Each structure stands twice: as C-alpha cells, then as structure tokens.
Amino acid sequence: FPNLALMEKMLKTCSRSFSSASFYRRPLPATCVSFSSKEGKDLFSSAMSEGYMATYFNLAEQFSTQDEPAYCGLSSLSIVLNALEIDPGRIWKGPWRW
C-alpha cells in the first residue's frame, strides 16, 4: 500500500483515546450490546417475536462492506436501495444495476 505510513500516522492522530490504531476486535463501549452475546441474542429473539424485525432480513441479505474508508455512505446507500428492491431501470456496469 503506497500510503500505508500516512494512514498509520492519521490513525494514531485520530485515535489517541484508543490503545490501538486498529479497528479489529476493538471492545464495544459499555453502552453497546454485542450482537453475538447472550443479551444480544435475547434482544434479537424478543424483537423477532414482537414483530419488529420484518425488514432485518431484507437488509442482512444485501449487506456489503465498504471497499474504501471514504465509501461508507455509498455502501450504506446500496444496501438500503437493494433491500427496498428499487430498480433504477438502467444498466450500471455489465449486467449489474447497482
């Protein structure tokens, strides 16, 4: 990566409050619940049984990670538009519409 040194310098500058410049397996803040924890699974089950998860599966099957740090908005937009099954009616690249 040609700009790796610059990225590392930026991460160190921007994340002084964290012990590591990496986002990998960073602990969640105390106000958050891990999705895979018992409490997270209980919350998910409760939301399912109460009918609040109708759109979860549409979103989950469209999930894609962002390719570049600056593209988070584009990734979120493509997930939501694909989940809503909105067809732009035009070809983007090859057979792909999004």
C-alpha positions as CSV (number, residue, x, y, z in Angstrom):
1,F,0.0,0.0,0.0
2,P,1.7,3.2,-1.1
3,N,0.0,5.4,1.6
4,L,0.3,3.0,4.5
5,A,2.6,5.2,6.5
6,L,0.3,8.2,6.0
7,M,-2.7,6.1,7.0
8,E,-1.0,4.8,10.2
9,K,0.0,8.3,11.1
10,M,-3.6,9.6,10.7
11,L,-5.0,6.7,12.7
12,K,-2.6,7.3,15.5
13,T,-3.5,11.0,15.5
14,C,-7.3,10.4,15.3
15,S,-7.5,7.6,17.8
16,R,-5.4,8.7,20.7
17,S,-8.1,7.7,23.2
18,F,-7.8,4.1,22.0
19,S,-4.9,1.8,22.9
20,S,-4.6,0.5,19.3
21,A,-4.7,2.2,15.9
22,S,-6.6,-0.9,14.6
23,F,-10.4,-1.3,14.5
24,Y,-10.0,-5.1,14.6
25,R,-11.8,-6.6,17.6
26,R,-11.9,-3.3,19.4
27,P,-14.0,-3.6,22.6
28,L,-17.5,-2.2,22.4
29,P,-18.4,0.8,24.5
30,A,-20.2,-0.1,27.7
31,T,-23.5,1.3,26.3
32,C,-23.5,-1.2,23.4
33,V,-24.6,-4.9,23.3
34,S,-22.6,-7.4,21.3
35,F,-24.9,-9.0,18.7
36,S,-23.5,-12.5,19.4
37,S,-23.7,-12.2,23.2
38,K,-26.5,-13.9,25.2
39,E,-28.1,-10.5,25.8
40,G,-27.8,-9.6,22.1
41,K,-29.4,-12.9,21.1
42,D,-32.2,-12.4,23.6
43,L,-32.8,-8.9,22.3
44,F,-32.9,-10.2,18.7
45,S,-35.3,-13.0,19.7
46,S,-37.6,-10.6,21.6
47,A,-37.7,-8.2,18.6
48,M,-38.5,-11.2,16.3
49,S,-41.3,-12.4,18.5
50,E,-42.8,-8.9,18.8
51,G,-42.7,-8.3,15.1
52,Y,-40.1,-5.6,15.0
53,M,-37.7,-7.5,12.7
54,A,-39.7,-7.5,9.4
55,T,-37.0,-5.6,7.5
56,Y,-33.9,-7.1,9.1
57,F,-33.6,-10.0,6.7
58,N,-34.0,-7.8,3.6
59,L,-31.1,-5.7,4.9
60,A,-29.0,-8.6,6.1
61,E,-29.1,-10.4,2.7
62,Q,-27.9,-7.2,0.9
63,F,-25.1,-6.5,3.4
64,S,-21.8,-5.5,1.8
65,T,-18.7,-4.0,3.4
66,Q,-17.2,-0.8,2.1
67,D,-14.2,-1.1,-0.2
68,E,-12.7,2.2,0.9
69,P,-13.0,4.1,4.2
70,A,-14.5,7.1,2.4
71,Y,-17.2,5.0,0.7
72,C,-19.3,4.2,3.8
73,G,-22.2,6.3,2.5
74,L,-22.2,4.6,-0.8
75,S,-22.1,1.1,0.8
76,S,-25.0,2.1,3.1
77,L,-27.0,3.5,0.1
78,S,-26.5,0.4,-2.0
79,I,-27.6,-1.9,0.9
80,V,-30.7,0.2,1.6
81,L,-31.7,0.6,-2.1
82,N,-31.2,-3.1,-2.8
83,A,-33.2,-4.1,0.3
84,L,-36.0,-1.9,-0.8
85,E,-35.8,-3.5,-4.3
86,I,-35.7,-0.2,-6.0
87,D,-34.7,-0.7,-9.7
88,P,-33.2,2.3,-11.3
89,G,-34.2,1.0,-14.7
90,R,-30.8,1.3,-16.2
91,I,-27.6,-0.8,-16.5
92,W,-24.6,0.4,-14.5
93,K,-21.7,-2.0,-15.3
94,G,-22.3,-5.0,-17.5
95,P,-25.4,-6.9,-16.1
96,W,-25.3,-5.0,-12.8
97,R,-27.8,-2.4,-12.0
98,W,-26.2,-1.2,-8.7
